Amino acid sequence: MPVKGFDTPHLLPVLKHPGHTGLYIDNLIFKNREEVFAGSICFCRFLSPEEHKTALSRLQTGEREYYDTIKSEKRRKDYLLGRYSAKLAVAKLTGEQEPDIVTVEKGDSGQPVLRYRSFADIQVSITHTGDFGAAAVFPKTCPLGIDLEKVSPGRAKVLAKKMTDGEKKLLENTNIPRDRGLIMVWTAKEALSKLLKTGFTIPFDMFEISEMTSGNHGQAAVYFRNFPGYKSLFLDLGSYGFSIAFSGALEPGINSAALKEFFLREEK
Ligand SMILES: CC(C)(COP(=O)(O)OP(=O)(O)OC[C@H]1O[C@@H](n2cnc3c(N)ncnc32)[C@H](O)[C@@H]1OP(=O)(O)O)[C@@H](O)C(=O)NCCC(=O)NCCS
């Protein structure tokens, strides 16, 4: 079956990142009976000042200029983690040997806009939370949105106030622990808002969850009342929860066991 979405699909694991252990980079596959779409994903955190420095040296002029205007240390790190992850995810997908040439600009709604050679057809979604940043790269014919959130009692308290009555009922009727369930609902909405490129600029109620089905190993599928064309996959990653929103007509191929193992290892 042909892989759709690229002029020349390369799926070569050519990335080399010596000494950088806080990295998880993998392929993403989405398919239905007729088509297969290939993407990639990178999760990253800096475990040493050297790793931070390496990432900084890979920013292109415009990115570095923007980075230098950021006042908050946390926001600087988040920005860098997102850009670095995006460059590595592009390299994973395309086989690009010089990921530095990939740049991610800011679109009118704050959305990341990928600039990379002639690959006008690939896009990126970025998230950052806690010590991690992540980026998913995908063909524009297979739009994705991602969101990663750290699980914490404080966060659960805030998120509980943002649930609709319907969502509260759905959560009561699943076997998903409450703190995970709240993160699941929130990250699914944020992932969809990124896929749509609106963020939360449209009424928050528009993102209401209508259904969720829990699977094995903390995975769950989440469906949206007002956007039946999309769904979201939730992965319980220990101290983190991750959602990826995509077309409801596709089945995802994501190595969730390896990703969870990476996060559990990182926690130790
Ligand atoms: C999208 C949104 C829900 C993300 O919330 P967050 O708490 O920042 O969450 P995350 O850390 O997971 O994601 C941040 C990333 O989302 C991406 N993002 C921001 N707005 C986006 C949009 N409209 N569509 C898609 N992705 C978007 C960015 O890449 C951002 O990272 P970066 O600024 O380092 O590039 C939130 O930023 C939002 O609602 N934005 C729209 C409203 C707004 O403030 N616009 C600013 C106009 S410039």
The ligand as an ORCA input file, in Angstrom:
! r2SCAN-3c Opt
* xyz 0 1
  C      -3.048     26.125     21.759
  C      -3.143     26.290     23.277
  C      -4.420     25.645     23.758
  C      -1.899     25.602     23.869
  O      -1.864     25.790     25.244
  P      -0.498     25.699     26.105
  O      -0.874     25.743     27.511
  O       0.439     26.724     25.611
  O      -0.048     24.225     25.777
  P       1.229     23.463     25.204
  O       2.463     23.806     25.931
  O       0.850     22.045     25.172
  O       1.364     23.932     23.694
  C       2.069     25.050     23.315
  C       2.256     25.005     21.835
  O       0.983     24.995     21.180
  C       1.193     25.475     19.870
  N       0.081     26.353     19.526
  C      -0.196     27.584     20.031
  N      -1.300     28.077     19.430
  C      -1.713     27.146     18.550
  C      -2.786     27.074     17.610
  N      -3.658     28.082     17.461
  N      -2.900     25.966     16.864
  C      -2.022     24.936     16.970
  N      -0.975     24.946     17.842
  C      -0.835     26.038     18.606
  C       2.523     26.237     19.858
  O       3.443     25.502     19.070
  C       2.925     26.256     21.306
  O       4.310     26.123     21.528
  P       5.346     27.297     21.101
  O       4.696     28.586     21.480
  O       6.580     26.980     21.864
  O       5.506     27.162     19.608
  C      -3.136     27.773     23.706
  O      -1.852     28.306     23.481
  C      -4.147     28.608     22.935
  O      -5.335     28.513     23.177
  N      -3.689     29.426     22.015
  C      -4.548     30.237     21.185
  C      -4.833     31.570     21.794
  C      -3.657     32.426     21.917
  O      -3.233     32.689     22.992
  N      -3.097     32.885     20.790
  C      -1.916     33.691     20.813
  C      -1.886     34.472     19.528
  S      -0.223     34.674     19.033
*
